[in-house]
Amino acid sequence: MLDDITSTVAAVRGTYGPEELDALAAYGDLYAALESAGLHPYVETRGGLAVCAFAADGSLIVVAGQDALPLRRSSLKGWHVTHVPEDSHSPSWRCTVLDTVPPEADGGPAGDLDLDAVTEAVMAHLGVCTRLPGAAA
């Protein structure tokens, strides 16, 4: 499974154009934090900007903002992190891992943007998620 994930991520990274490279420059710290946690990140631009990362089982962690990530990092109001089984617009299930976007995200102050909180929440979630193949229901 890990070889398939590594190949998939390498293929996605090989197709990066200017938009993905700009996003990688804006969210390089998020990308590095996910990679340091043992996940396999890539920049996703279909349907809005997100940083996604494959877990060891092939499921995905999707990090966005209120909707998609803004290309201007200064516009980010908080993290919205989900866990899904595959890279699709309508996955069969979705777990919310962390949501620090304030209820008044359009005009209010930013929520927590701590990357340690993101990686800690992701790793804790992956350790207990019952949606993963082979997990107890």
C-alpha positions as CSV (number, residue, x, y, z in Angstrom):
1,M,0.0,0.0,0.0
2,L,2.8,2.5,0.9
3,D,4.5,2.0,-2.5
4,D,1.1,2.8,-4.2
5,I,0.7,5.9,-2.1
6,T,4.2,7.1,-2.7
7,S,3.8,6.6,-6.5
8,T,0.4,8.4,-6.5
9,V,1.8,11.4,-4.5
10,A,4.9,11.6,-6.8
11,A,2.6,11.5,-9.9
12,V,0.4,14.3,-8.4
13,R,3.5,16.4,-7.5
14,G,4.8,15.9,-11.0
15,T,1.8,17.7,-12.5
16,Y,2.1,20.8,-10.3
17,G,1.6,24.0,-12.3
18,P,1.9,27.6,-11.2
19,E,-1.2,27.5,-9.0
20,E,0.0,24.4,-7.0
21,L,3.5,25.9,-6.7
22,D,2.0,29.2,-5.3
23,A,-0.1,27.2,-2.9
24,L,2.9,25.1,-1.8
25,A,4.8,28.4,-1.1
26,A,1.9,29.7,1.0
27,Y,1.3,26.4,2.9
28,G,4.8,24.9,2.9
29,D,4.7,24.8,6.7
30,L,1.5,22.8,6.8
31,Y,2.8,20.5,4.1
32,A,6.0,19.9,6.1
33,A,4.0,19.3,9.4
34,L,1.9,16.6,7.7
35,E,5.0,15.0,6.2
36,S,6.8,15.1,9.5
37,A,3.8,13.3,11.0
38,G,4.4,10.4,8.6
39,L,1.6,11.3,6.2
40,H,2.1,11.8,2.4
41,P,0.9,15.3,1.5
42,Y,0.1,17.0,-1.8
43,V,-1.6,20.2,-2.9
44,E,-5.1,19.8,-4.4
45,T,-6.7,22.5,-6.5
46,R,-9.7,20.7,-8.1
47,G,-12.8,22.3,-6.6
48,G,-10.8,24.7,-4.4
49,L,-7.4,24.8,-2.7
50,A,-6.7,22.2,0.0
51,V,-3.6,20.4,1.3
52,C,-4.4,16.7,1.4
53,A,-2.3,13.9,2.8
54,F,-2.6,10.1,2.4
55,A,-2.6,8.1,5.6
56,A,-0.9,4.7,5.6
57,D,-4.2,2.9,4.8
58,G,-4.8,5.0,1.7
59,S,-7.5,7.2,3.3
60,L,-7.1,11.0,3.0
61,I,-6.8,13.9,5.4
62,V,-8.0,17.1,3.8
63,V,-7.0,20.4,5.3
64,A,-8.9,23.5,4.2
65,G,-10.3,26.6,5.6
66,Q,-13.9,27.8,5.8
67,D,-14.4,26.3,2.4
68,A,-11.1,26.1,0.4
69,L,-7.8,27.5,1.6
70,P,-7.2,31.1,0.5
71,L,-4.1,31.6,-1.6
72,R,-3.3,34.6,0.6
73,R,-2.4,33.0,3.9
74,S,-3.3,36.2,5.7
75,S,-7.0,35.6,4.8
76,L,-7.0,32.2,6.5
77,K,-9.5,32.3,9.5
78,G,-9.0,28.7,10.8
79,W,-8.4,25.1,9.9
80,H,-11.1,22.7,8.8
81,V,-9.7,19.2,8.7
82,T,-11.6,16.2,7.5
83,H,-10.8,12.5,7.0
84,V,-12.3,10.8,4.0
85,P,-11.9,7.3,2.4
86,E,-10.8,8.6,-1.1
87,D,-10.1,11.6,-3.2
88,S,-13.6,12.4,-4.5
89,H,-16.2,15.1,-4.3
90,S,-18.8,12.8,-2.6
91,P,-17.0,10.3,-0.4
92,S,-19.0,7.5,1.2
93,W,-18.1,8.9,4.7
94,R,-16.5,12.0,6.2
95,C,-15.1,12.6,9.7
96,T,-14.5,16.1,10.9
97,V,-11.1,15.9,12.7
98,L,-10.6,19.5,13.7
99,D,-12.5,22.8,13.0
100,T,-11.0,26.0,14.3
101,V,-12.9,28.3,11.8
102,P,-14.9,30.7,14.0
103,P,-18.7,30.9,13.4
104,E,-18.3,34.4,12.1
105,A,-15.4,33.6,9.8
106,D,-16.3,36.4,7.3
107,G,-15.6,39.2,9.7
108,G,-14.5,37.9,13.0
109,P,-11.0,37.2,14.3
110,A,-9.1,34.2,13.2
111,G,-9.5,30.9,15.0
112,D,-6.6,28.8,16.2
113,L,-4.0,28.4,13.4
114,D,-1.5,26.2,15.4
115,L,-0.1,23.5,13.2
116,D,0.9,21.3,16.1
117,A,-2.8,21.2,17.0
118,V,-3.6,20.1,13.4
119,T,-1.1,17.3,13.4
120,E,-2.0,16.2,17.0
121,A,-5.7,16.0,16.1
122,V,-5.0,14.1,12.9
123,M,-2.8,11.5,14.5
124,A,-5.2,11.1,17.5
125,H,-8.1,10.7,15.1
126,L,-6.3,8.1,12.9
127,G,-5.6,6.1,16.0
128,V,-9.2,5.8,16.9
129,C,-11.2,6.2,13.7
130,T,-13.7,3.3,13.4
131,R,-14.3,4.0,9.7
132,L,-10.9,2.7,8.6
133,P,-10.7,-0.8,7.0
134,G,-10.2,-3.4,9.7
135,A,-11.2,-1.1,12.6
136,A,-13.8,-2.1,15.1
137,A,-17.2,-0.5,14.4
